[in-house]
Amino acid sequence: MTQAQKIGQFFFPAVFINDSEENIQATEELIRKYNIGGLTFFHSRASAATNYESKKKIEFNDDSYLRLKELIVRYQKCASTPLLMSIDAEWGLAMRVEKTPQYPYAITLGALPEEQKDLVYEVGKQIALDLKSAGIHYNLAPLADINNNPNNPVIGYRSFGEDKNKVANFALEYLRGMSDAGVLGCLKHFPGHGNTNVDSHLGLPVLEENLEQLLANELYPFIKGIENDVDSIMIGHLAVPALNEGKNTSATLSKNIIQTLLREQLGYDGLVISDALNMHSVSKLYDIKGQLEWEAFNAGNDVLCFAENVPEGIQAILENASEERIEESYNRILKCKEKVGIITANQPKGNLDFEKAAALNAEIAQFSITKIIDTIDFESIQKANSEKKTAQLSIYKNAENKFSKTINSKLHCPQFAIESIVDFDFEAFEKIAASFNYLIISLFVPKAKPLNQFEIDDAIFKLLEKLLTTKKCLIYVFGNPYVLSLIPNLSKASRLIQVYQDFEEFQINAAEQFLSDSKCTGKLPVFIDIQ
């Protein structure tokens, strides 16, 4: 290869599964002309995180998985050097692709007891097998971020929790599962994105900790990953002034953070990949095309993820980088390609296994469901039910959900549902509810991200506030546990169970736990201030 061709290997531009033929052909031209090293797949341009504010409508496509496979075969045919296909699939292909298996969020896995960490290994392994079936050999996951800031707008449910040991152990299990299935993993977002309150897709978060504090907490999972030969580490778009001569420079553009801290002090010689270079925290810094790509490479990144200026970036690196530096990054990328065997076999292999995914999710549900408050016994509920003093209320799902139906197969109590506040008569419901002593409430949290109170309407919070002071409420929360701190009077609940996911397997397991009054072994992975 020429130097320019080797430099091309550093570029992983974004591609979109549901893109136009024109865009696809433009990608094929990039592959043929510039010898790029790989691609990073996203669902569509409208769903890219940095485009949320544009409010473009996301078009869903039930054939996305087949289209992804076809595109990978097509793109590999264009490549003189086999492409390393990557995707961010933290909780499975379903994060980007419809009609594919979805696995629990990291925060749900973080609720598992330590002795069940083999389930995290199995999640990593199954996700890897799903990726291989599509032709992808590099998952930009998991997070090694310690979620120690409840106001974090972007990490939260994507982290294994706030305990550094559990985060490190579970991240390593996830990586080991992927590695055993032949897929590369990635710890992110170095040096730690957990204690931030800005979304780096839209702005630049700043970490105020010094090196000593970071070594004691944020850096711990990364250090454990380095000790266990992690395939790659992703650098986050966040500033750490204490590590960068007091400057608010993104870590992705900082030699002090990548070269001095990660390479020299922590002794990491594996692949370093930038976070997506289209993210607003860095994408608007330079007017000259290719300058951002050069600055990111010069800081120490080997792979330039979501690079938007490939020809100009290659030229800038060619003009400014030393031959030695180019060889270092090229050899790291080649080593990763050789590890997963794409030099000789780079086509999709295997099939999606929905049954295996469902069985794994059911097992995780069994061990992760968490009991937070419980002051009643099942006999009292049964007695009240026989006297027609017990009812069910489903919020943001109809009464046909698996949780309610499974419970009602035994209790046969009245069921109410609030699918939308527009169609629900709150005043009439409160009058009817006056005749019940017990209310079994299932709250299906609309969104995983905390923006706009997880999309929960104020009317729902007001209703719950009233019910919690007037009734014996048994509340089952299907969603991000951070929502618990927003519910007024929640500490007055007679029973509070955190279920984390709304998957059918989790709904059925929660209902069976209720009916059998069995023990819950899960533990909240983060501190929640319950009012």
C-alpha positions as CSV (number, residue, x, y, z in Angstrom):
1,M,0.0,0.0,0.0
2,T,0.9,3.6,-0.5
3,Q,1.0,5.9,2.5
4,A,-2.3,7.4,1.3
5,Q,-3.9,4.0,1.1
6,K,-2.7,3.2,4.6
7,I,-4.1,6.4,5.9
8,G,-7.4,5.6,4.3
9,Q,-7.6,2.6,6.7
10,F,-8.0,5.1,9.6
11,F,-11.4,6.4,8.3
12,F,-14.7,4.8,9.3
13,P,-17.4,7.1,7.7
14,A,-21.0,6.6,8.7
15,V,-23.4,4.8,6.5
16,F,-27.2,4.5,6.9
17,I,-29.1,1.3,6.4
18,N,-32.1,3.1,5.0
19,D,-30.2,5.4,2.7
20,S,-30.9,6.4,-0.9
21,E,-29.2,4.7,-3.9
22,E,-27.3,7.9,-4.6
23,N,-25.8,7.9,-1.1
24,I,-25.0,4.2,-1.3
25,Q,-23.1,4.8,-4.6
26,A,-21.2,7.7,-3.0
27,T,-20.1,5.3,-0.2
28,E,-19.0,2.8,-2.8
29,E,-16.9,5.5,-4.5
30,L,-15.3,6.3,-1.2
31,I,-14.4,2.6,-0.7
32,R,-12.9,2.2,-4.1
33,K,-11.1,5.5,-4.3
34,Y,-9.7,6.0,-0.8
35,N,-9.2,2.5,0.6
36,I,-11.1,3.3,3.8
37,G,-10.7,0.9,6.7
38,G,-14.3,0.4,7.7
39,L,-17.8,1.7,8.0
40,T,-20.0,2.5,11.0
41,F,-23.7,1.7,10.5
42,F,-26.7,3.7,11.7
43,H,-30.4,3.3,11.0
44,S,-31.1,6.5,9.1
45,R,-30.0,10.1,8.8
46,A,-33.1,11.3,10.7
47,S,-32.4,9.1,13.7
48,A,-28.7,10.1,14.2
49,A,-28.4,11.6,17.6
50,T,-27.1,14.9,16.4
51,N,-30.2,15.4,14.2
52,Y,-32.8,15.1,16.9
53,E,-33.2,18.8,17.1
54,S,-34.1,18.9,13.4
55,K,-37.3,16.9,14.2
56,K,-37.0,14.9,11.0
57,K,-39.5,12.1,10.8
58,I,-37.8,8.6,11.3
59,E,-39.1,6.2,8.7
60,F,-39.1,2.7,9.9
61,N,-38.5,-0.3,7.6
62,D,-39.3,-3.9,8.6
63,D,-36.7,-5.0,6.0
64,S,-33.8,-3.1,7.6
65,Y,-32.0,-6.3,8.7
66,L,-32.0,-7.8,5.2
67,R,-31.0,-4.5,3.8
68,L,-28.1,-4.2,6.2
69,K,-26.9,-7.7,5.1
70,E,-27.2,-6.8,1.5
71,L,-25.3,-3.5,1.9
72,I,-22.5,-5.2,3.8
73,V,-22.0,-7.7,1.0
74,R,-22.2,-4.9,-1.6
75,Y,-19.7,-2.7,0.2
76,Q,-17.3,-5.6,0.8
77,K,-17.3,-6.3,-2.9
78,C,-16.0,-2.7,-3.6
79,A,-13.1,-3.0,-1.1
80,S,-9.6,-4.0,-2.2
81,T,-8.8,-4.3,1.6
82,P,-11.7,-6.0,3.5
83,L,-13.7,-3.5,5.5
84,L,-14.1,-3.7,9.3
85,M,-17.8,-3.2,9.7
86,S,-18.8,-1.6,13.0
87,I,-22.0,-0.6,14.7
88,D,-23.0,0.8,18.1
89,A,-25.2,-2.0,19.4
90,E,-25.0,-1.7,23.2
91,W,-28.3,-3.6,23.7
92,G,-28.2,-5.5,20.5
93,L,-28.9,-4.9,16.8
94,A,-32.3,-3.6,17.8
95,M,-30.6,-0.4,18.9
96,R,-30.3,0.3,15.2
97,V,-32.3,-2.3,13.3
98,E,-36.0,-3.2,13.4
99,K,-37.2,-6.7,13.9
100,T,-34.0,-8.0,15.5
101,P,-33.5,-9.3,19.1
102,Q,-33.2,-6.7,21.8
103,Y,-31.4,-7.3,25.1
104,P,-31.7,-5.4,28.4
105,Y,-30.0,-2.0,28.9
106,A,-26.8,-2.0,30.9
107,I,-28.6,-0.5,33.9
108,T,-30.8,-3.5,34.0
109,L,-27.8,-5.9,33.8
110,G,-26.3,-3.8,36.6
111,A,-29.2,-4.8,38.8
112,L,-28.1,-8.4,38.6
113,P,-26.3,-9.9,41.6
114,E,-22.6,-10.4,41.1
115,E,-23.0,-14.2,41.1
116,Q,-25.2,-13.9,38.0
117,K,-22.6,-12.1,36.0
118,D,-22.5,-15.0,33.6
119,L,-25.7,-13.6,32.2
120,V,-23.9,-10.5,31.1
121,Y,-21.4,-12.7,29.4
122,E,-24.3,-14.4,27.6
123,V,-25.7,-11.1,26.5
124,G,-22.3,-10.1,25.0
125,K,-22.1,-13.4,23.2
126,Q,-25.6,-13.3,21.8
127,I,-25.2,-9.8,20.6
128,A,-22.0,-10.8,18.9
129,L,-23.6,-13.7,17.1
130,D,-26.4,-11.4,15.9
131,L,-23.9,-9.0,14.6
132,K,-21.9,-11.7,12.8
133,S,-25.2,-12.9,11.1
134,A,-25.4,-9.5,9.5
135,G,-21.7,-9.3,8.6
136,I,-20.5,-7.0,11.4
137,H,-17.4,-7.8,13.4
138,Y,-16.9,-4.7,15.6
139,N,-19.4,-3.5,18.3
140,L,-18.7,-0.1,19.7
141,A,-19.8,-1.2,23.2
142,P,-20.0,-1.5,26.2
143,L,-19.8,1.6,28.3
144,A,-17.2,1.7,31.0
145,D,-18.7,4.9,32.2
146,I,-19.6,5.0,35.9
147,N,-23.0,6.7,36.2
148,N,-22.4,8.8,39.2
149,N,-24.5,11.8,38.1
150,P,-28.3,11.4,38.2
151,N,-28.7,14.4,35.9
152,N,-26.6,12.9,33.1
153,P,-28.8,13.3,30.0
154,V,-27.1,10.7,27.8
155,I,-25.4,8.0,29.8
156,G,-27.8,6.9,32.6
157,Y,-29.5,3.7,31.5
158,R,-26.5,2.9,29.2
159,S,-24.2,2.4,32.2
160,F,-23.9,-0.7,34.4
161,G,-24.3,1.7,37.4
162,E,-22.4,3.7,40.0
163,D,-20.2,1.1,41.5
164,K,-16.8,1.1,39.8
165,N,-16.1,-2.6,40.6
166,K,-19.4,-3.8,39.2
167,V,-19.1,-1.6,36.1
168,A,-15.6,-3.0,35.5
169,N,-16.6,-6.6,36.1
170,F,-19.7,-6.5,34.0
171,A,-18.1,-4.6,31.2
172,L,-15.4,-7.3,31.1
173,E,-18.0,-10.1,31.1
174,Y,-19.8,-8.4,28.2
175,L,-16.5,-8.1,26.3
176,R,-15.5,-11.7,27.0
177,G,-18.8,-12.9,25.6
178,M,-18.3,-10.9,22.4
179,S,-14.7,-12.0,22.0
180,D,-15.6,-15.7,22.4
181,A,-18.0,-15.3,19.6
182,G,-15.4,-13.6,17.4
183,V,-16.5,-9.9,17.6
184,L,-14.3,-6.9,18.6
185,G,-15.4,-4.9,21.6
186,C,-14.8,-1.3,22.7
187,L,-14.8,0.4,26.2
188,K,-16.1,3.9,26.1
189,H,-16.1,6.9,26.7
190,F,-12.5,7.5,28.0
191,P,-11.7,9.0,30.4
192,G,-15.3,8.7,31.7
193,H,-18.6,10.3,30.7
194,G,-20.6,9.4,33.8
195,N,-20.3,12.5,35.9
196,T,-21.4,15.0,33.3
197,N,-24.7,16.9,32.7
198,V,-24.2,17.8,29.0
199,D,-25.0,15.6,26.0
200,S,-21.8,15.5,24.0
201,H,-23.8,15.0,20.8
202,L,-25.0,18.6,21.2
203,G,-22.3,20.3,23.4
204,L,-19.0,19.8,25.2
205,P,-19.3,18.3,28.8
206,V,-16.5,19.3,31.2
207,L,-15.2,17.0,34.0
208,E,-13.8,19.0,36.9
209,E,-11.9,16.1,38.6
210,N,-8.2,15.9,38.9
211,L,-6.0,12.9,37.9
212,E,-6.0,11.4,41.4
213,Q,-9.8,11.5,41.6
214,L,-10.2,10.0,38.1
215,L,-7.8,7.2,38.9
216,A,-9.8,6.4,42.0
217,N,-13.1,6.2,40.1
218,E,-13.8,7.1,36.5
219,L,-10.6,5.5,35.1
220,Y,-10.9,2.3,37.1
221,P,-13.0,0.2,34.6
222,F,-10.7,1.3,31.8
223,I,-7.6,0.3,33.7
224,K,-9.2,-3.2,34.3
225,G,-10.0,-3.3,30.6
226,I,-6.4,-2.5,29.7
227,E,-5.2,-5.2,32.1
228,N,-7.4,-7.7,30.2
229,D,-6.3,-6.6,26.7
230,V,-9.5,-4.8,25.6
231,D,-9.7,-4.6,21.8
232,S,-10.3,-0.9,21.6
233,I,-11.0,2.2,23.7
234,M,-13.2,5.0,22.5
235,I,-12.3,8.5,23.4
236,G,-15.2,10.7,24.6
237,H,-16.0,14.2,23.5
238,L,-15.5,15.7,26.9
239,A,-13.1,18.2,28.4
240,V,-10.9,17.5,31.4
241,P,-9.0,20.8,32.2
242,A,-6.9,19.2,35.0
243,L,-5.4,16.8,32.4
244,N,-5.0,19.4,29.6
245,E,-3.1,22.4,31.1
246,G,-6.4,23.9,32.2
247,K,-7.9,24.0,28.7
248,N,-11.5,22.9,27.8
249,T,-10.3,20.8,24.9
250,S,-12.2,17.7,24.0
251,A,-10.4,14.5,25.0
252,T,-10.6,13.3,21.4
253,L,-8.4,16.2,20.4
254,S,-6.0,16.1,23.4
255,K,-2.5,14.5,23.2
256,N,-2.2,14.9,26.9
257,I,-5.2,12.6,27.4
258,I,-4.6,10.0,24.7
259,Q,-0.8,9.9,24.3
260,T,0.3,10.9,27.8
261,L,-2.4,9.4,30.0
262,L,-3.8,6.5,28.0
263,R,-0.7,5.4,26.1
264,E,2.2,6.2,28.4
265,Q,0.8,6.3,32.0
266,L,-1.8,3.5,31.7
267,G,0.3,1.5,29.2
268,Y,-2.4,0.9,26.5
269,D,-1.2,-0.1,23.1
270,G,-4.5,-1.3,21.6
271,L,-6.8,0.4,19.1
272,V,-8.0,3.9,20.0
273,I,-11.1,5.1,18.2
274,S,-12.7,8.6,18.4
275,D,-16.3,9.1,19.3
276,A,-18.3,10.2,16.2
277,L,-16.7,13.2,14.7
278,N,-20.0,14.6,13.5
279,M,-21.0,15.3,17.1
280,H,-21.5,19.0,17.8
281,S,-19.0,19.2,20.6
282,V,-16.2,19.0,18.0
283,S,-17.7,19.1,14.5
284,K,-18.0,22.9,14.4
285,L,-14.6,23.7,15.6
286,Y,-12.8,24.0,12.2
287,D,-13.7,25.7,9.0
288,I,-11.2,23.9,6.9
289,K,-12.3,20.5,5.7
290,G,-9.9,17.8,6.9
291,Q,-8.6,19.8,9.8
292,L,-10.7,18.1,12.4
293,E,-9.7,14.6,11.1
294,W,-6.0,15.6,11.3
295,E,-6.3,17.1,14.8
296,A,-8.1,13.9,16.0
297,F,-5.4,11.7,14.4
298,N,-2.6,13.9,15.7
299,A,-4.0,13.7,19.3
300,G,-3.6,9.9,19.1
301,N,-6.8,8.3,17.6
302,D,-6.2,5.4,15.3
303,V,-9.7,5.2,13.9
304,L,-11.7,8.3,13.0
305,C,-15.3,7.3,13.5
306,F,-18.0,9.1,11.5
307,A,-15.4,11.1,9.6
308,E,-17.2,13.5,7.3
309,N,-14.3,14.7,5.2
310,V,-12.5,11.6,4.0
311,P,-10.4,13.0,1.0
312,E,-9.4,16.1,2.8
313,G,-8.7,14.3,6.0
314,I,-6.4,11.8,4.2
315,Q,-4.5,14.6,2.5
316,A,-4.1,16.5,5.8
317,I,-2.7,13.5,7.6
318,L,-0.5,12.6,4.6
319,E,1.0,16.1,4.7
320,N,1.5,16.3,8.4
321,A,2.0,12.9,10.0
322,S,5.3,11.0,10.4
323,E,5.7,7.7,8.7
324,E,6.3,6.0,12.1
325,R,2.9,7.3,13.4
326,I,1.1,6.2,10.3
327,E,2.6,2.7,10.6
328,E,1.6,2.4,14.3
329,S,-2.1,3.1,13.6
330,Y,-2.1,1.0,10.5
331,N,-0.7,-2.0,12.3
332,R,-3.2,-1.7,15.1
333,I,-6.1,-1.7,12.6
334,L,-4.6,-4.6,10.7
335,K,-4.2,-6.6,13.9
336,C,-7.9,-6.2,14.7
337,K,-8.9,-7.2,11.2
338,E,-6.8,-10.3,11.5
339,K,-8.1,-11.2,15.0
340,V,-11.7,-11.4,13.7
341,G,-10.7,-13.1,10.5
342,I,-12.2,-10.6,8.0
343,I,-9.1,-10.7,5.8
344,T,-10.2,-14.1,4.6
345,A,-13.9,-14.3,5.6
346,N,-15.9,-11.1,5.8
347,Q,-19.5,-12.2,4.7
348,P,-22.5,-12.5,7.0
349,K,-22.5,-15.8,9.0
350,G,-25.3,-17.4,11.0
351,N,-28.9,-16.5,11.8
352,L,-30.8,-14.4,14.3
353,D,-31.9,-16.6,17.2
354,F,-35.1,-15.0,18.7
355,E,-35.8,-17.9,21.0
356,K,-32.4,-17.8,22.6
357,A,-32.8,-14.1,23.1
358,A,-36.2,-14.5,24.7
359,A,-34.9,-17.2,27.1
360,L,-32.0,-15.1,28.1
361,N,-34.2,-12.1,28.7
362,A,-36.5,-14.1,30.8
363,E,-33.6,-15.3,33.0
364,I,-32.2,-11.8,33.4
365,A,-35.7,-10.6,34.4
366,Q,-35.9,-13.3,37.1
367,F,-32.7,-12.1,38.8
368,S,-32.8,-8.3,38.1
369,I,-36.3,-7.4,39.3
370,T,-35.7,-5.2,42.4
371,K,-38.0,-4.8,45.5
372,I,-37.6,-1.4,47.0
373,I,-40.6,-1.1,49.4
374,D,-42.9,-3.8,50.7
375,T,-45.2,-3.5,53.7
376,I,-48.0,-5.9,52.7
377,D,-48.5,-9.6,52.3
378,F,-50.2,-11.4,49.5
379,E,-53.0,-12.8,51.7
380,S,-54.3,-9.3,52.5
381,I,-54.5,-8.5,48.7
382,Q,-56.3,-11.8,48.1
383,K,-58.8,-11.0,50.9
384,A,-59.4,-7.5,49.5
385,N,-59.8,-9.0,46.1
386,S,-62.5,-11.4,47.3
387,E,-64.3,-8.4,48.7
388,K,-63.9,-6.6,45.3
389,K,-61.6,-4.0,46.9
390,T,-58.6,-4.6,44.5
391,A,-58.1,-3.2,41.0
392,Q,-55.4,-2.8,38.4
393,L,-54.2,0.4,36.6
394,S,-51.9,0.3,33.6
395,I,-50.3,3.6,32.6
396,Y,-49.1,4.1,29.1
397,K,-50.2,0.6,28.0
398,N,-53.6,-0.9,27.5
399,A,-55.0,-3.5,29.9
400,E,-54.0,-6.3,27.5
401,N,-50.3,-6.1,28.5
402,K,-48.7,-9.3,29.7
403,F,-48.3,-8.1,33.2
404,S,-51.9,-7.2,33.8
405,K,-53.2,-10.3,31.9
406,T,-51.0,-12.7,33.8
407,I,-52.1,-11.2,37.2
408,N,-55.8,-11.2,36.1
409,S,-55.6,-14.9,35.2
410,K,-55.7,-15.5,39.0
411,L,-57.1,-12.3,40.6
412,H,-59.9,-11.4,38.1
413,C,-60.1,-7.9,39.4
414,P,-61.3,-4.7,37.5
415,Q,-58.7,-3.3,35.1
416,F,-58.2,0.3,34.0
417,A,-55.7,1.7,31.6
418,I,-54.4,5.1,30.7
419,E,-52.9,4.9,27.2
420,S,-53.1,8.6,26.6
421,I,-54.1,11.4,28.9
422,V,-56.2,12.9,26.0
423,D,-58.6,10.0,26.0
424,F,-58.8,9.4,29.8
425,D,-61.3,10.8,32.2
426,F,-59.3,11.4,35.4
427,E,-62.1,12.7,37.4
428,A,-64.4,9.7,36.7
429,F,-61.6,7.3,37.4
430,E,-60.8,8.9,40.8
431,K,-64.5,8.5,41.8
432,I,-64.5,4.8,40.8
433,A,-61.1,4.3,42.5
434,A,-62.6,5.5,45.8
435,S,-64.3,2.1,46.2
436,F,-61.0,0.2,46.1
437,N,-58.5,-0.4,48.9
438,Y,-55.7,-1.8,46.8
439,L,-54.4,-0.6,43.4
440,I,-51.9,-2.6,41.5
441,I,-50.3,0.0,39.3
442,S,-48.0,-0.7,36.3
443,L,-46.1,2.3,35.0
444,F,-44.7,1.8,31.6
445,V,-42.2,4.7,31.3
446,P,-42.4,6.1,27.8
447,K,-38.7,7.0,27.2
448,A,-35.4,5.7,28.5
449,K,-33.8,9.2,28.4
450,P,-34.7,11.7,31.1
451,L,-35.5,14.5,28.7
452,N,-38.9,16.1,29.5
453,Q,-39.5,13.9,32.6
454,F,-39.1,10.7,30.5
455,E,-42.1,12.0,28.5
456,I,-44.4,11.4,31.4
457,D,-47.3,13.8,31.5
458,D,-47.8,16.1,34.6
459,A,-51.4,14.7,34.9
460,I,-49.9,11.2,35.5
461,F,-47.7,12.5,38.3
462,K,-50.6,14.4,39.9
463,L,-52.8,11.2,39.8
464,L,-50.1,9.1,41.3
465,E,-49.5,11.7,44.0
466,K,-53.2,11.5,45.0
467,L,-53.5,7.7,44.8
468,L,-50.4,7.2,46.9
469,T,-51.9,9.2,49.8
470,T,-55.4,7.6,49.6
471,K,-54.8,4.0,48.6
472,K,-52.6,1.0,49.3
473,C,-50.6,1.2,46.0
474,L,-48.5,-1.6,44.7
475,I,-46.4,0.1,42.0
476,Y,-44.4,-1.8,39.3
477,V,-42.2,0.4,37.3
478,F,-41.2,-0.8,33.8
479,G,-38.4,1.6,32.7
480,N,-35.4,3.7,33.8
481,P,-35.2,3.6,37.6
482,Y,-34.2,7.3,37.7
483,V,-37.9,8.0,37.1
484,L,-38.6,7.0,40.7
485,S,-37.2,10.3,42.0
486,L,-39.8,12.2,40.0
487,I,-42.9,10.5,41.4
488,P,-44.4,12.5,44.3
489,N,-45.2,10.6,47.5
490,L,-43.6,7.4,46.2
491,S,-42.2,6.6,49.6
492,K,-45.8,6.0,50.7
493,A,-46.2,3.1,48.3
494,S,-47.2,-0.1,50.0
495,R,-45.1,-2.0,47.5
496,L,-42.6,-0.6,45.0
497,I,-40.9,-3.0,42.5
498,Q,-38.4,-1.8,39.9
499,V,-38.7,-4.0,36.7
500,Y,-36.4,-1.9,34.3
501,Q,-37.6,-3.2,30.9
502,D,-41.0,-3.5,29.4
503,F,-40.2,-6.6,27.4
504,E,-42.9,-9.3,27.6
505,E,-40.4,-11.6,29.5
506,F,-40.0,-8.9,32.2
507,Q,-43.8,-8.3,32.4
508,I,-44.6,-12.0,32.8
509,N,-41.8,-12.5,35.3
510,A,-43.0,-9.5,37.4
511,A,-46.5,-10.8,37.4
512,E,-45.4,-14.3,38.4
513,Q,-43.3,-12.8,41.2
514,F,-46.5,-10.9,42.4
515,L,-48.7,-14.0,42.3
516,S,-46.1,-16.3,44.0
517,D,-45.0,-13.5,46.3
518,S,-41.4,-14.7,45.6
519,K,-38.2,-13.0,46.6
520,C,-36.6,-10.4,44.4
521,T,-32.8,-10.7,44.1
522,G,-32.1,-7.6,42.1
523,K,-30.4,-4.5,43.5
524,L,-30.7,-0.9,42.4
525,P,-27.5,-0.2,40.5
526,V,-27.7,3.6,41.2
527,F,-28.8,5.7,44.2
528,I,-32.3,7.0,43.8
529,D,-33.8,9.7,46.1
530,I,-37.4,8.6,46.5
531,Q,-39.7,11.3,47.8
